Amino acid sequence: MIEQLLPPKAVAVEALEDPPQATLFPQERALLAKAVEKRRLEFTTVRHCARQALARLGVAAVPILPGERGAPRWPDGIVGSMTHCVGYRAAVVARAADLTAVGVDAEPHEPLPPEVLGAITVPQERPRLSRLVATRPGVHWDRLLFSAKESVYKAWFPLTGRWLGFEDASVEFAEPADGEPDGTGAFHARLLVPGPVVAGVARTGFAGRWLVRDGLLLTAVTVTPDGHGATEERTIVL
């Protein structure tokens, strides 16, 4: 599913269950010494997906260890992102010559707990969410906004090495394009803090895509070396 949100030079591998043949390198297993079974399965399968994706780029299997703030450390010359939730795991990789950054996220297509919504939104997002709920009730927009911000952060961090809080970006979802199938769309995240410099330009936001299918929400943000995907100004509005 997630490949529908990605440019052609990104390689995605996803899994809907945990394959018994998935294995870990010793360095990875050491990180799970005290992990519960759920965490062990998520960690193992998403790395199994990542190594399959790397193989499609001709990159040998290597340990994929968490680095600063948990971001995965990829082989030299590779960018990527991993995500997992109940019933879904996915990894996306690309050569750094083709993509500068990628962020993906998967969530169950369920509403957020009410107490979480206030913590992850900024004031200008709340009336937009209310309008979406009223006009397009088939999507859990609160959870989709959460997922979009997760994807933005995963693309942001490799570019900046800095934390990006939920309060540091404002997400808007675009009106559906003509001919666009139900359950898909675009979004734009306007940064409320100084953005990364990409292709010599300080960027003010990120553009992304989303998909709702089979009980899942998927979002993705990609940035190319020429800056496509990291915007200089807001280009889509609800």
C-alpha positions, -999 to 999 in steps of 0.1 A, spaced: 0 0 0 26 25 11 44 26 -23 14 45 -37 25 75 -16 62 74 -27 82 85 -58 95 57 -81 130 56 -68 119 49 -32 118 11 -24 91 0 1 86 -34 17 56 -40 40 43 -69 61 8 -76 75 21 -103 98 54 -113 115 72 -139 93 89 -167 112 120 -164 91 127 -129 102 160 -127 121 182 -101 138 219 -94 140 234 -100 175 237 -62 180 200 -58 174 190 -88 196 210 -72 224 187 -42 224 157 -65 231 170 -82 262 142 -68 283 116 -63 256 81 -77 257 70 -100 229 50 -74 211 80 -51 209 103 -79 199 81 -88 169 76 -52 157 114 -46 159 123 -78 142 98 -76 113 103 -40 105 141 -47 102 133 -77 80 113 -54 57 142 -29 57 168 -55 48 146 -67 19 142 -31 7 180 -26 9 186 -58 -11 165 -44 -39 189 -15 -40 218 -39 -41 228 -31 -5 240 -60 17 222 -69 49 235 -49 79 224 -43 114 199 -13 116 205 2 150 188 32 166 208 63 167 201 97 182 165 100 194 158 65 180 163 74 144 175 43 124 212 44 113 212 35 76 242 24 55 263 52 39 245 67 9 211 55 20 181 73 35 151 56 49 122 54 74 104 26 92 70 23 108 48 -3 126 15 -5 142 -9 -34 150 -11 -56 119 13 -36 98 51 -30 94 69 -12 66 103 1 57 112 26 29 147 32 16 163 51 -12 197 62 -24 207 96 -10 214 108 -45 177 103 -53 160 114 -20 174 136 7 149 125 33 119 103 37 94 99 66 66 73 68 40 65 94 12 39 99 -16 41 124 -48 21 130 -78 39 115 -93 48 148 -100 80 166 -74 95 189 -81 95 227 -96 130 234 -68 139 258 -42 132 231 -58 155 205 -52 186 225 -16 177 231 -8 172 194 -26 201 177 -21 238 175 -50 262 178 -54 268 140 -57 231 133 -87 225 155 -114 243 135 -100 227 103 -104 193 119 -139 201 129 -148 211 93 -133 179 80 -152 157 104 -184 174 94 -179 173 56 -158 141 52 -168 119 81 -153 87 67 -118 95 79 -105 98 114 -89 131 107 -75 135 142 -54 102 139 -45 112 103 -31 145 115 -11 127 142 3 104 115 12 133 92 31 150 120 50 117 127 60 115 90 71 151 90 93 146 120 109 115 105 118 136 74 128 166 94 152 150 119 178 137 94 179 171 78 183 191 110 194 168 139 169 187 160 137 178 178 104 189 163 74 190 186 38 185 176 33 222 184 61 231 159 41 224 127 6 231 115 -9 206 91 -36 213 64 -52 187 43 -59 195 6 -92 193 -12 -93 161 -32 -79 164 -67 -101 156 -97 -100 119 -103 -83 111 -70 -97 79 -55 -115 80 -22 -92 74 8 -62 92 -6 -50 128 -6 -23 154 1 -13 174 30 10 203 38 28 209 71 38 245 77 67 248 101 63 271 130 101 271 137 130 278 114 132 250 88 160 231 72 181 243 44 176 221 13 192 229 -20 205 262 -6 171 274 4 156 277 40 124 257 38 92 266 56 73 233 53 68 198 40 44 183 15 31 148 19 6 122 9 -19 100 28 -39 69 23 -67 52 43 -73 15 35 -81 -18 52 -83 -3 87 -50 16 84 -39 52 80 -6 57 61 13 90 55 46 98 38 68 128 32 97 127 8 123 154 0 145 153 -32 180 168 -35 165 197 -54 142 205 -25 109 191 -40 88 181 -10 103 207 13 83 238 5 92 274 6 57 285 12 23 270 17 10 256 -16 -22 237 -8 -51 247 15 -83 232 27 
